[in-house]
Amino acid sequence: MTPTALLIAGIAQVCLAPVLIVGRHSIADWLADTVPPLDVTWFRVRGGLYLLLGGIAGAISGAVFIVAGTASLLSA
């Protein structure tokens, strides 16, 4: 990946992570109601947890991408 691509991916991940973290219950409810084969009770509980963990992991990996991209740009 080029340093610019790392920066863009990192910024996108860091910006989208709070959306997943804050809106996890709404997103899980919407998915449970929209996708017919999902077990609604299971997905409302665990889906929110998985979205929270995904948001946190996305924020961390986005920050790592930003640091790696910036370090590559500064060393070049």
C-alpha positions as CSV (number, residue, x, y, z in Angstrom):
1,M,0.0,0.0,0.0
2,T,1.2,3.5,-0.8
3,P,1.6,5.9,2.1
4,T,-1.3,8.0,0.7
5,A,-3.6,5.0,0.6
6,L,-2.6,4.1,4.2
7,L,-3.6,7.7,5.3
8,I,-6.9,7.6,3.4
9,A,-7.8,4.1,4.7
10,G,-6.8,5.2,8.3
11,I,-8.8,8.4,8.2
12,A,-11.8,6.5,6.8
13,Q,-11.6,3.9,9.5
14,V,-11.2,6.4,12.3
15,C,-14.2,8.4,11.0
16,L,-16.5,5.4,10.6
17,A,-15.6,3.8,13.9
18,P,-17.6,6.2,16.1
19,V,-20.6,5.6,13.8
20,L,-20.5,1.9,14.6
21,I,-19.8,2.4,18.3
22,V,-22.6,5.0,18.9
23,G,-25.2,3.6,16.5
24,R,-24.6,-0.1,17.2
25,H,-28.0,-0.7,18.8
26,S,-29.9,1.0,16.0
27,I,-27.9,-0.8,13.3
28,A,-28.4,-4.2,15.0
29,D,-32.1,-3.5,15.4
30,W,-32.4,-2.5,11.7
31,L,-30.5,-5.6,10.5
32,A,-32.5,-7.9,12.7
33,D,-35.8,-6.5,11.3
34,T,-34.6,-6.3,7.7
35,V,-32.8,-9.6,7.1
36,P,-35.4,-12.4,7.5
37,P,-33.2,-15.4,8.4
38,L,-31.5,-13.7,11.3
39,D,-32.5,-14.9,14.8
40,V,-33.9,-11.5,16.1
41,T,-33.2,-11.9,19.8
42,W,-29.7,-13.3,19.3
43,F,-28.7,-10.6,16.8
44,R,-30.1,-7.7,18.8
45,V,-27.9,-8.7,21.7
46,R,-24.8,-10.1,20.1
47,G,-25.0,-8.0,17.0
48,G,-24.6,-4.8,19.0
49,L,-21.6,-6.3,20.8
50,Y,-20.0,-7.3,17.6
51,L,-20.5,-3.9,16.1
52,L,-19.0,-2.3,19.2
53,L,-15.9,-4.5,19.0
54,G,-15.7,-3.9,15.2
55,G,-15.8,-0.2,15.8
56,I,-13.1,-0.3,18.4
57,A,-10.9,-2.5,16.2
58,G,-11.5,-0.2,13.3
59,A,-10.4,2.8,15.3
60,I,-7.3,1.1,16.5
61,S,-6.3,-0.2,13.0
62,G,-7.1,3.2,11.5
63,A,-4.8,4.9,13.9
64,V,-2.1,2.4,13.1
65,F,-2.6,3.1,9.4
66,I,-2.4,6.8,9.9
67,V,0.9,6.4,11.9
68,A,2.4,4.1,9.3
69,G,1.4,6.3,6.4
70,T,2.7,9.4,8.1
71,A,6.0,7.7,9.0
72,S,6.4,6.6,5.4
73,L,5.7,10.0,4.1
74,L,8.1,11.7,6.5
75,S,10.9,9.3,5.9
76,A,10.7,9.6,2.1
